Amino acid sequence: MTAQDLIRPDGTVALDALLAGLGLTEAELALALGMSQNSLATPPRSIALASQRKLRDFVEILMTVVPWAGSLPQAFDWFSTQPLASFGNRTAADLVRKGRAEAVKSHISRIAIGEYA
């Protein structure tokens, strides 16, 4: 699965494809991202811009991690459970829930190019 499979040309996240790839429900994904459980239960085009931004950040993070995690579900496991020493052992999920997706993306982009983060 690629980012193009998960993000439509208009920039919205293909929620059904993302959920299928992760094996999650809307409620489980919302909980992982710190969103209300109903925030993803609307028609995809009606999901609020802030929610779409959080979903796009999430997809970008996962797609950066997939090459070393091995698969989309394993990247989600990393996102949810791997403590990041640079962030006081918080997980990427903890940081994204607190609005720090950009910090996570910066951190993993340095790792992806071989820098110590």
N, CA, C and O atoms as a GROMACS GRO file, in nm:
protein
  468
    1MET      N    1   0.085  -0.117   0.000
    1MET     CA    2   0.000   0.000   0.000
    1MET      C    3   0.090   0.124   0.000
    1MET      O    4   0.189   0.130   0.073
    2THR      N    5   0.054   0.222  -0.083
    2THR     CA    6   0.134   0.344  -0.094
    2THR      C    7   0.055   0.463  -0.044
    2THR      O    8  -0.065   0.454  -0.020
    3ALA      N    9   0.124   0.576  -0.030
    3ALA     CA   10   0.056   0.699   0.011
    3ALA      C   11  -0.051   0.737  -0.091
    3ALA      O   12  -0.155   0.791  -0.054
    4GLN      N   13  -0.026   0.708  -0.219
    4GLN     CA   14  -0.125   0.739  -0.323
    4GLN      C   15  -0.251   0.657  -0.306
    4GLN      O   16  -0.359   0.700  -0.347
    5ASP      N   17  -0.240   0.540  -0.247
    5ASP     CA   18  -0.358   0.458  -0.219
    5ASP      C   19  -0.439   0.516  -0.104
    5ASP      O   20  -0.559   0.491  -0.092
    6LEU      N   21  -0.374   0.592  -0.019
    6LEU     CA   22  -0.437   0.640   0.104
    6LEU      C   23  -0.476   0.787   0.101
    6LEU      O   24  -0.563   0.830   0.177
    7ILE      N   25  -0.412   0.865   0.013
    7ILE     CA   26  -0.446   1.007   0.002
    7ILE      C   27  -0.494   1.034  -0.139
    7ILE      O   28  -0.422   1.012  -0.237
    8ARG      N   29  -0.617   1.084  -0.149
    8ARG     CA   30  -0.677   1.111  -0.279
    8ARG      C   31  -0.613   1.234  -0.343
    8ARG      O   32  -0.547   1.312  -0.275
    9PRO      N   33  -0.632   1.252  -0.476
    9PRO     CA   34  -0.576   1.370  -0.543
    9PRO      C   35  -0.621   1.503  -0.482
    9PRO      O   36  -0.549   1.602  -0.490
   10ASP      N   37  -0.740   1.505  -0.421
   10ASP     CA   38  -0.787   1.630  -0.360
   10ASP      C   39  -0.730   1.651  -0.220
   10ASP      O   40  -0.763   1.749  -0.153
   11GLY      N   41  -0.643   1.560  -0.174
   11GLY     CA   42  -0.578   1.575  -0.045
   11GLY      C   43  -0.649   1.510   0.071
   11GLY      O   44  -0.597   1.507   0.182
   12THR      N   45  -0.768   1.457   0.048
   12THR     CA   46  -0.840   1.391   0.156
   12THR      C   47  -0.790   1.247   0.170
   12THR      O   48  -0.746   1.185   0.074
   13VAL      N   49  -0.799   1.197   0.291
   13VAL     CA   50  -0.755   1.060   0.319
   13VAL      C   51  -0.865   0.963   0.280
   13VAL      O   52  -0.982   0.984   0.313
   14ALA      N   53  -0.827   0.856   0.211
   14ALA     CA   54  -0.920   0.748   0.175
   14ALA      C   55  -0.939   0.663   0.300
   14ALA      O   56  -0.870   0.563   0.320
   15LEU      N   57  -1.032   0.704   0.384
   15LEU     CA   58  -1.049   0.644   0.515
   15LEU      C   59  -1.077   0.495   0.508
   15LEU      O   60  -1.021   0.418   0.586
   16ASP      N   61  -1.162   0.452   0.416
   16ASP     CA   62  -1.193   0.309   0.405
   16ASP      C   63  -1.067   0.227   0.374
   16ASP      O   64  -1.047   0.121   0.432
   17ALA      N   65  -0.983   0.277   0.284
   17ALA     CA   66  -0.859   0.206   0.250
   17ALA      C   67  -0.764   0.204   0.370
   17ALA      O   68  -0.700   0.102   0.397
   18LEU      N   69  -0.755   0.315   0.442
   18LEU     CA   70  -0.669   0.322   0.559
   18LEU      C   71  -0.715   0.224   0.666
   18LEU      O   72  -0.634   0.149   0.722
   19LEU      N   73  -0.844   0.224   0.695
   19LEU     CA   74  -0.898   0.134   0.796
   19LEU      C   75  -0.877  -0.012   0.756
   19LEU      O   76  -0.842  -0.095   0.840
   20ALA      N   77  -0.900  -0.043   0.628
   20ALA     CA   78  -0.881  -0.180   0.581
   20ALA      C   79  -0.734  -0.221   0.592
   20ALA      O   80  -0.704  -0.333   0.634
   21GLY      N   81  -0.644  -0.131   0.556
   21GLY     CA   82  -0.501  -0.161   0.563
   21GLY      C   83  -0.451  -0.183   0.704
   21GLY      O   84  -0.358  -0.261   0.727
   22LEU      N   85  -0.514  -0.114   0.799
   22LEU     CA   86  -0.473  -0.127   0.939
   22LEU      C   87  -0.552  -0.231   1.016
   22LEU      O   88  -0.509  -0.275   1.123
   23GLY      N   89  -0.667  -0.270   0.962
   23GLY     CA   90  -0.754  -0.363   1.034
   23GLY      C   91  -0.818  -0.300   1.157
   23GLY      O   92  -0.838  -0.366   1.258
   24LEU      N   93  -0.849  -0.170   1.146
   24LEU     CA   94  -0.908  -0.096   1.258
   24LEU      C   95  -1.049  -0.051   1.224
   24LEU      O   96  -1.088  -0.046   1.108
   25THR      N   97  -1.124  -0.017   1.327
   25THR     CA   98  -1.254   0.047   1.309
   25THR      C   99  -1.233   0.198   1.316
   25THR      O  100  -1.127   0.246   1.357
   26GLU      N  101  -1.335   0.273   1.274
   26GLU     CA  102  -1.328   0.419   1.285
   26GLU      C  103  -1.305   0.461   1.430
   26GLU      O  104  -1.225   0.550   1.457
   27ALA      N  105  -1.375   0.396   1.522
   27ALA     CA  106  -1.362   0.432   1.664
   27ALA      C  107  -1.220   0.404   1.715
   27ALA      O  108  -1.166   0.484   1.792
   28GLU      N  109  -1.160   0.293   1.674
   28GLU     CA  110  -1.024   0.260   1.718
   28GLU      C  111  -0.922   0.360   1.664
   28GLU      O  112  -0.832   0.402   1.735
   29LEU      N  113  -0.938   0.398   1.537
   29LEU     CA  114  -0.847   0.496   1.478
   29LEU      C  115  -0.864   0.632   1.545
   29LEU      O  116  -0.765   0.698   1.577
   30ALA      N  117  -0.987   0.673   1.566
   30ALA     CA  118  -1.013   0.801   1.633
   30ALA      C  119  -0.947   0.803   1.770
   30ALA      O  120  -0.886   0.902   1.808
   31LEU      N  121  -0.959   0.696   1.845
   31LEU     CA  122  -0.899   0.686   1.977
   31LEU      C  123  -0.746   0.696   1.968
   31LEU      O  124  -0.684   0.767   2.047
   32ALA      N  125  -0.687   0.627   1.872
   32ALA     CA  126  -0.541   0.630   1.855
   32ALA      C  127  -0.490   0.769   1.824
   32ALA      O  128  -0.378   0.805   1.860
   33LEU      N  129  -0.572   0.849   1.755
   33LEU     CA  130  -0.531   0.983   1.714
   33LEU      C  131  -0.580   1.092   1.807
   33LEU      O  132  -0.554   1.211   1.784
   34GLY      N  133  -0.652   1.055   1.912
   34GLY     CA  134  -0.702   1.154   2.005
   34GLY      C  135  -0.818   1.236   1.952
   34GLY      O  136  -0.836   1.352   1.989
   35MET      N  137  -0.897   1.175   1.866
   35MET     CA  138  -1.013   1.241   1.807
   35MET      C  139  -1.139   1.184   1.871
   35MET      O  140  -1.137   1.075   1.929
   36SER      N  141  -1.249   1.258   1.860
   36SER     CA  142  -1.374   1.204   1.912
   36SER      C  143  -1.414   1.082   1.829
   36SER      O  144  -1.383   1.075   1.710
   37GLN      N  145  -1.481   0.988   1.891
   37GLN     CA  146  -1.517   0.865   1.821
   37GLN      C  147  -1.612   0.890   1.705
   37GLN      O  148  -1.619   0.809   1.612
   38ASN      N  149  -1.686   0.999   1.709
   38ASN     CA  150  -1.779   1.029   1.601
   38ASN      C  151  -1.715   1.110   1.488
   38ASN      O  152  -1.776   1.127   1.383
   39SER      N  153  -1.593   1.160   1.510
   39SER     CA  154  -1.532   1.249   1.411
   39SER      C  155  -1.506   1.181   1.278
   39SER      O  156  -1.498   1.249   1.175
   40LEU      N  157  -1.492   1.050   1.276
   40LEU     CA  158  -1.466   0.978   1.151
   40LEU      C  159  -1.588   0.904   1.100
   40LEU      O  160  -1.582   0.841   0.995
   41ALA      N  161  -1.697   0.912   1.173
   41ALA     CA  162  -1.817   0.836   1.137
   41ALA      C  163  -1.909   0.913   1.043
   41ALA      O  164  -2.026   0.878   1.027
   42THR      N  165  -1.856   1.018   0.980
   42THR     CA  166  -1.935   1.096   0.885
   42THR      C  167  -1.889   1.060   0.744
   42THR      O  168  -1.785   0.996   0.728
   43PRO      N  169  -1.966   1.098   0.642
   43PRO     CA  170  -1.920   1.071   0.506
   43PRO      C  171  -1.780   1.130   0.485
   43PRO      O  172  -1.752   1.240   0.533
   44PRO      N  173  -1.691   1.060   0.415
   44PRO     CA  174  -1.551   1.101   0.403
   44PRO      C  175  -1.531   1.246   0.361
   44PRO      O  176  -1.442   1.313   0.414
   45ARG      N  177  -1.609   1.296   0.270
   45ARG     CA  178  -1.592   1.433   0.223
   45ARG      C  179  -1.637   1.534   0.328
   45ARG      O  180  -1.605   1.653   0.319
   46SER      N  181  -1.712   1.488   0.428
   46SER     CA  182  -1.765   1.578   0.531
   46SER      C  183  -1.677   1.584   0.655
   46SER      O  184  -1.706   1.661   0.746
   47ILE      N  185  -1.571   1.505   0.660
   47ILE     CA  186  -1.483   1.506   0.777
   47ILE      C  187  -1.418   1.644   0.786
   47ILE      O  188  -1.366   1.695   0.686
   48ALA      N  189  -1.420   1.702   0.903
   48ALA     CA  190  -1.368   1.838   0.925
   48ALA      C  191  -1.224   1.851   0.878
   48ALA      O  192  -1.147   1.754   0.880
   49LEU      N  193  -1.188   1.972   0.836
   49LEU     CA  194  -1.053   1.997   0.787
   49LEU      C  195  -0.946   1.962   0.891
   49LEU      O  196  -0.843   1.905   0.856
   50ALA      N  197  -0.970   1.994   1.017
   50ALA     CA  198  -0.872   1.962   1.122
   50ALA      C  199  -0.854   1.811   1.133
   50ALA      O  200  -0.743   1.762   1.152
   51SER      N  201  -0.963   1.737   1.121
   51SER     CA  202  -0.955   1.591   1.127
   51SER      C  203  -0.882   1.537   1.005
   51SER      O  204  -0.801   1.445   1.018
   52GLN      N  205  -0.909   1.593   0.888
   52GLN     CA  206  -0.838   1.549   0.766
   52GLN      C  207  -0.689   1.577   0.779
   52GLN      O  208  -0.607   1.495   0.738
   53ARG      N  209  -0.653   1.692   0.836
   53ARG     CA  210  -0.511   1.725   0.853
   53ARG      C  211  -0.444   1.622   0.945
   53ARG      O  212  -0.333   1.576   0.917
   54LYS      N  213  -0.511   1.588   1.054
   54LYS     CA  214  -0.454   1.489   1.147
   54LYS      C  215  -0.441   1.354   1.078
   54LYS      O  216  -0.342   1.283   1.098
   55LEU      N  217  -0.539   1.317   0.997
   55LEU     CA  218  -0.532   1.191   0.922
   55LEU      C  219  -0.417   1.193   0.822
   55LEU      O  220  -0.344   1.094   0.809
   56ARG      N  221  -0.400   1.305   0.750
   56ARG     CA  222  -0.290   1.315   0.653
   56ARG      C  223  -0.155   1.304   0.724
   56ARG      O  224  -0.066   1.232   0.678
   57ASP      N  225  -0.141   1.375   0.836
   57ASP     CA  226  -0.016   1.365   0.912
   57ASP      C  227   0.010   1.221   0.953
   57ASP      O  228   0.123   1.172   0.943
   58PHE      N  229  -0.094   1.153   1.000
   58PHE     CA  230  -0.083   1.013   1.041
   58PHE      C  231  -0.037   0.926   0.925
   58PHE      O  232   0.054   0.844   0.942
   59VAL      N  233  -0.098   0.942   0.809
   59VAL     CA  234  -0.060   0.864   0.691
   59VAL      C  235   0.085   0.893   0.653
   59VAL      O  236   0.161   0.801   0.623
   60GLU      N  237   0.125   1.020   0.655
   60GLU     CA  238   0.263   1.055   0.621
   60GLU      C  239   0.362   0.989   0.718
   60GLU      O  240   0.466   0.939   0.676
   61ILE      N  241   0.328   0.990   0.845
   61ILE     CA  242   0.414   0.926   0.945
   61ILE      C  243   0.424   0.776   0.917
   61ILE      O  244   0.534   0.720   0.912
   62LEU      N  245   0.310   0.711   0.900
   62LEU     CA  246   0.312   0.567   0.875
   62LEU      C  247   0.391   0.532   0.750
   62LEU      O  248   0.470   0.437   0.751
   63MET      N  249   0.371   0.608   0.642
   63MET     CA  250   0.437   0.574   0.516
   63MET      C  251   0.588   0.596   0.526
   63MET      O  252   0.664   0.530   0.455
   64THR      N  253   0.633   0.686   0.612
   64THR     CA  254   0.777   0.703   0.634
   64THR      C  255   0.834   0.585   0.711
   64THR      O  256   0.948   0.544   0.688
   65VAL      N  257   0.755   0.529   0.802
   65VAL     CA  258   0.800   0.421   0.889
   65VAL      C  259   0.789   0.283   0.823
   65VAL      O  260   0.863   0.192   0.859
   66VAL      N  261   0.697   0.266   0.728
   66VAL     CA  262   0.675   0.135   0.666
   66VAL      C  263   0.804   0.068   0.616
   66VAL      O  264   0.820  -0.052   0.639
   67PRO      N  265   0.896   0.139   0.549
   67PRO     CA  266   1.015   0.070   0.499
   67PRO      C  267   1.096  -0.001   0.607
   67PRO      O  268   1.152  -0.108   0.581
   68TRP      N  269   1.104   0.054   0.726
   68TRP     CA  270   1.181  -0.016   0.829
   68TRP      C  271   1.093  -0.097   0.923
   68TRP      O  272   1.142  -0.184   0.995
   69ALA      N  273   0.962  -0.070   0.924
   69ALA     CA  274   0.871  -0.149   1.008
   69ALA      C  275   0.829  -0.278   0.937
   69ALA      O  276   0.807  -0.380   1.002
   70GLY      N  277   0.819  -0.272   0.805
   70GLY     CA  278   0.786  -0.392   0.728
   70GLY      C  279   0.649  -0.392   0.664
   70GLY      O  280   0.631  -0.450   0.557
   71SER      N  281   0.551  -0.329   0.727
   71SER     CA  282   0.416  -0.326   0.672
   71SER      C  283   0.338  -0.213   0.738
   71SER      O  284   0.383  -0.155   0.837
   72LEU      N  285   0.222  -0.183   0.682
   72LEU     CA  286   0.138  -0.078   0.740
   72LEU      C  287   0.094  -0.113   0.882
   72LEU      O  288   0.104  -0.027   0.970
   73PRO      N  289   0.045  -0.235   0.909
   73PRO     CA  290   0.009  -0.268   1.047
   73PRO      C  291   0.128  -0.261   1.144
   73PRO      O  292   0.112  -0.219   1.259
   74GLN      N  293   0.246  -0.302   1.098
   74GLN     CA  294   0.363  -0.294   1.185
   74GLN      C  295   0.405  -0.149   1.208
   74GLN      O  296   0.454  -0.115   1.316
   75ALA      N  297   0.387  -0.064   1.107
   75ALA     CA  298   0.415   0.079   1.125
   75ALA      C  299   0.319   0.138   1.228
   75ALA      O  300   0.358   0.223   1.309
   76PHE      N  301   0.193   0.092   1.226
   76PHE     CA  302   0.097   0.138   1.326
   76PHE      C  303   0.137   0.090   1.465
   76PHE      O  304   0.123   0.164   1.563
   77ASP      N  305   0.186  -0.032   1.475
   77ASP     CA  306   0.235  -0.081   1.604
   77ASP      C  307   0.348   0.007   1.656
   77ASP      O  308   0.351   0.043   1.773
   78TRP      N  309   0.442   0.042   1.567
   78TRP     CA  310   0.551   0.132   1.605
   78TRP      C  311   0.494   0.266   1.653
   78TRP      O  312   0.532   0.316   1.759
   79PHE      N  313   0.402   0.322   1.576
   79PHE     CA  314   0.339   0.450   1.608
   79PHE      C  315   0.276   0.447   1.747
   79PHE      O  316   0.286   0.543   1.823
   80SER      N  317   0.212   0.336   1.778
   80SER     CA  318   0.134   0.324   1.902
   80SER      C  319   0.217   0.287   2.024
   80SER      O  320   0.180   0.322   2.136
   81THR      N  321   0.328   0.216   2.004
   81THR     CA  322   0.395   0.157   2.120
   81THR      C  323   0.543   0.191   2.139
   81THR      O  324   0.595   0.176   2.250
   82GLN      N  325   0.611   0.236   2.036
   82GLN     CA  326   0.756   0.258   2.047
   82GLN      C  327   0.787   0.389   2.119
   82GLN      O  328   0.754   0.496   2.067
   83PRO      N  329   0.848   0.383   2.238
   83PRO     CA  330   0.886   0.507   2.306
   83PRO      C  331   0.997   0.577   2.229
   83PRO      O  332   1.092   0.514   2.182
   84LEU      N  333   0.986   0.707   2.217
   84LEU     CA  334   1.086   0.788   2.147
   84LEU      C  335   1.169   0.862   2.252
   84LEU      O  336   1.120   0.953   2.318
   85ALA      N  337   1.294   0.822   2.266
   85ALA     CA  338   1.380   0.879   2.370
   85ALA      C  339   1.392   1.031   2.356
   85ALA      O  340   1.398   1.102   2.456
   86SER      N  341   1.396   1.080   2.234
   86SER     CA  342   1.410   1.224   2.210
   86SER      C  343   1.290   1.304   2.261
   86SER      O  344   1.298   1.426   2.274
   87PHE      N  345   1.181   1.236   2.289
   87PHE     CA  346   1.059   1.302   2.334
   87PHE      C  347   1.016   1.249   2.471
   87PHE      O  348   0.896   1.233   2.497
   88GLY      N  349   1.112   1.223   2.557
   88GLY     CA  350   1.080   1.177   2.692
   88GLY      C  351   1.009   1.044   2.696
   88GLY      O  352   0.926   1.019   2.783
   89ASN      N  353   1.043   0.957   2.600
   89ASN     CA  354   0.984   0.823   2.589
   89ASN      C  355   0.834   0.823   2.561
   89ASN      O  356   0.766   0.725   2.588
   90ARG      N  357   0.784   0.933   2.508
   90ARG     CA  358   0.645   0.933   2.459
   90ARG      C  359   0.644   0.863   2.324
   90ARG      O  360   0.743   0.863   2.252
   91THR      N  361   0.530   0.805   2.290
   91THR     CA  362   0.516   0.742   2.159
   91THR      C  363   0.477   0.847   2.055
   91THR      O  364   0.436   0.958   2.090
   92ALA      N  365   0.490   0.810   1.928
   92ALA     CA  366   0.444   0.899   1.822
   92ALA      C  367   0.295   0.927   1.839
   92ALA      O  368   0.250   1.039   1.815
   93ALA      N  369   0.219   0.827   1.880
   93ALA     CA  370   0.075   0.846   1.902
   93ALA      C  371   0.051   0.950   2.010
   93ALA      O  372  -0.036   1.036   1.995
   94ASP      N  373   0.126   0.943   2.120
   94ASP     CA  374   0.113   1.043   2.227
   94ASP      C  375   0.136   1.183   2.172
   94ASP      O  376   0.060   1.276   2.202
   95LEU      N  377   0.240   1.197   2.093
   95LEU     CA  378   0.276   1.328   2.039
   95LEU      C  379   0.172   1.379   1.940
   95LEU      O  380   0.135   1.496   1.944
   96VAL      N  381   0.124   1.292   1.852
   96VAL     CA  382   0.022   1.333   1.755
   96VAL      C  383  -0.106   1.375   1.827
   96VAL      O  384  -0.169   1.474   1.789
   97ARG      N  385  -0.144   1.301   1.929
   97ARG     CA  386  -0.264   1.338   2.006
   97ARG      C  387  -0.250   1.477   2.068
   97ARG      O  388  -0.350   1.545   2.088
   98LYS      N  389  -0.127   1.518   2.098
   98LYS     CA  390  -0.103   1.649   2.158
   98LYS      C  391  -0.072   1.756   2.053
   98LYS      O  392  -0.029   1.866   2.087
   99GLY      N  393  -0.094   1.724   1.926
   99GLY     CA  394  -0.074   1.822   1.820
   99GLY      C  395   0.069   1.840   1.775
   99GLY      O  396   0.104   1.943   1.719
  100ARG      N  397   0.154   1.741   1.800
  100ARG     CA  398   0.296   1.752   1.767
  100ARG      C  399   0.337   1.661   1.650
  100ARG      O  400   0.447   1.607   1.648
  101ALA      N  401   0.248   1.646   1.554
  101ALA     CA  402   0.276   1.561   1.438
  101ALA      C  403   0.398   1.611   1.360
  101ALA      O  404   0.477   1.530   1.312
  102GLU      N  405   0.414   1.742   1.348
  102GLU     CA  406   0.529   1.796   1.274
  102GLU      C  407   0.660   1.754   1.340
  102GLU      O  408   0.757   1.724   1.270
  103ALA      N  409   0.664   1.753   1.472
  103ALA     CA  410   0.785   1.710   1.542
  103ALA      C  411   0.815   1.563   1.514
  103ALA      O  412   0.930   1.525   1.495
  104VAL      N  413   0.711   1.481   1.512
  104VAL     CA  414   0.729   1.339   1.481
  104VAL      C  415   0.779   1.323   1.338
  104VAL      O  416   0.872   1.246   1.313
  105LYS      N  417   0.718   1.395   1.244
  105LYS     CA  418   0.760   1.383   1.104
  105LYS      C  419   0.905   1.427   1.087
  105LYS      O  420   0.980   1.365   1.011
  106SER      N  421   0.945   1.532   1.154
  106SER     CA  422   1.084   1.578   1.147
  106SER      C  423   1.178   1.472   1.205
  106SER      O  424   1.283   1.444   1.147
  107HIS      N  425   1.141   1.416   1.318
  107HIS     CA  426   1.222   1.313   1.384
  107HIS      C  427   1.242   1.191   1.294
  107HIS      O  428   1.354   1.145   1.275
  108ILE      N  429   1.133   1.140   1.240
  108ILE     CA  430   1.146   1.018   1.159
  108ILE      C  431   1.208   1.045   1.023
  108ILE      O  432   1.267   0.955   0.964
  109SER      N  433   1.196   1.168   0.973
  109SER     CA  434   1.262   1.198   0.845
  109SER      C  435   1.414   1.196   0.864
  109SER      O  436   1.487   1.156   0.773
  110ARG      N  437   1.462   1.240   0.980
  110ARG     CA  438   1.606   1.233   1.007
  110ARG      C  439   1.651   1.088   1.017
  110ARG      O  440   1.758   1.052   0.966
  111ILE      N  441   1.571   1.004   1.081
  111ILE     CA  442   1.604   0.862   1.090
  111ILE      C  443   1.605   0.799   0.951
  111ILE      O  444   1.693   0.719   0.919
  112ALA      N  445   1.507   0.836   0.869
  112ALA     CA  446   1.494   0.777   0.734
  112ALA      C  447   1.615   0.806   0.647
  112ALA      O  448   1.648   0.726   0.559
  113ILE      N  449   1.682   0.919   0.670
  113ILE     CA  450   1.800   0.950   0.588
  113ILE      C  451   1.930   0.908   0.658
  113ILE      O  452   2.039   0.940   0.612
  114GLY      N  453   1.915   0.836   0.768
  114GLY     CA  454   2.032   0.778   0.833
  114GLY      C  455   2.094   0.861   0.944
  114GLY      O  456   2.200   0.826   0.995
  115GLU      N  457   2.029   0.971   0.981
  115GLU     CA  458   2.082   1.051   1.091
  115GLU      C  459   2.036   0.994   1.223
  115GLU      O  460   1.932   0.929   1.232
  116TYR      N  461   2.114   1.019   1.324
  116TYR     CA  462   2.074   0.981   1.460
  116TYR      C  463   1.972   1.083   1.507
  116TYR      O  464   1.992   1.204   1.494
  117ALA      N  465   1.862   1.035   1.561
  117ALA     CA  466   1.759   1.127   1.609
  117ALA      C  467   1.751   1.114   1.756
  117ALA      O  468   1.671   1.182   1.820
   0.00000   0.00000   0.00000
